Amino acid sequence: MNETQTTEDQLRTAFERMAANWPSEVVARTSIEKFSGEMVSSKAMANYDSLGEGPEGRIKIGRKTGYLKEPLIQWLMARSKLVNPEIVR
């Protein structure tokens, strides 16, 4: 770990890698578990959306719901905290 890298920088780096590995600019709600490393379920996302607490950039195509990747990353980061920053590489 870089001694000068803050916890926020470490989270940003991890989420940037997550986003870079996703093949599309859109994440379907049904794929949110795969996208988030199984940290967030599609059911939880539906609940957040129904409460008005989901990420900006939600889109619908027919009956399918998805999220624009960058606003989703921002939303996930805002809800994340790094518990053991010394083990992140």
BELQUIGI-V735724 format. One record per residue. N is the residue number from 0. RES is the residue in three letters. PHI is phi in whole degrees, 0 to 359 (none if undefined). OMEGA is omega in whole degrees, 0 to 359 (none if undefined). Layout:
[[N & RES & PHI & OMEGA] [N & RES & PHI & OMEGA]]
//
This chain:
[[0 & MET & none & 176] [1 & ASN & 288 & 184] [2 & GLU & 301 & 183] [3 & THR & 271 & 181] [4 & GLN & 283 & 181] [5 & THR & 282 & 177] [6 & THR & 302 & 179] [7 & GLU & 297 & 177] [8 & ASP & 297 & 180] [9 & GLN & 296 & 177] [10 & LEU & 297 & 180] [11 & ARG & 302 & 179] [12 & THR & 300 & 180] [13 & ALA & 297 & 181] [14 & PHE & 288 & 175] [15 & GLU & 296 & 176] [16 & ARG & 296 & 178] [17 & MET & 302 & 181] [18 & ALA & 294 & 182] [19 & ALA & 295 & 181] [20 & ASN & 276 & 180] [21 & TRP & 272 & 189] [22 & PRO & 281 & 185] [23 & SER & 222 & 175] [24 & GLU & 275 & 180] [25 & VAL & 236 & 176] [26 & VAL & 242 & 177] [27 & ALA & 294 & 178] [28 & ARG & 304 & 180] [29 & THR & 292 & 179] [30 & SER & 252 & 185] [31 & ILE & 298 & 179] [32 & GLU & 296 & 179] [33 & LYS & 296 & 181] [34 & PHE & 300 & 185] [35 & SER & 268 & 182] [36 & GLY & 67 & 180] [37 & GLU & 65 & 178] [38 & MET & 275 & 181] [39 & VAL & 226 & 180] [40 & SER & 266 & 177] [41 & SER & 295 & 178] [42 & LYS & 295 & 178] [43 & ALA & 297 & 179] [44 & MET & 297 & 178] [45 & ALA & 298 & 178] [46 & ASN & 295 & 177] [47 & TYR & 302 & 180] [48 & ASP & 298 & 182] [49 & SER & 292 & 177] [50 & LEU & 272 & 183] [51 & GLY & 76 & 183] [52 & GLU & 249 & 180] [53 & GLY & 282 & 182] [54 & PRO & 289 & 170] [55 & GLU & 295 & 177] [56 & GLY & 82 & 176] [57 & ARG & 285 & 179] [58 & ILE & 232 & 176] [59 & LYS & 231 & 172] [60 & ILE & 230 & 187] [61 & GLY & 63 & 180] [62 & ARG & 266 & 182] [63 & LYS & 271 & 177] [64 & THR & 242 & 177] [65 & GLY & 214 & 183] [66 & TYR & 224 & 172] [67 & LEU & 293 & 190] [68 & LYS & 300 & 185] [69 & GLU & 294 & 176] [70 & PRO & 297 & 177] [71 & LEU & 295 & 178] [72 & ILE & 300 & 179] [73 & GLN & 300 & 180] [74 & TRP & 296 & 178] [75 & LEU & 297 & 179] [76 & MET & 299 & 181] [77 & ALA & 297 & 181] [78 & ARG & 258 & 185] [79 & SER & 251 & 171] [80 & LYS & 217 & 180] [81 & LEU & 273 & 186] [82 & VAL & 279 & 181] [83 & ASN & 237 & 186] [84 & PRO & 299 & 183] [85 & GLU & 289 & 182] [86 & ILE & 263 & 180] [87 & VAL & 278 & 179] [88 & ARG & 237 & none]]
//
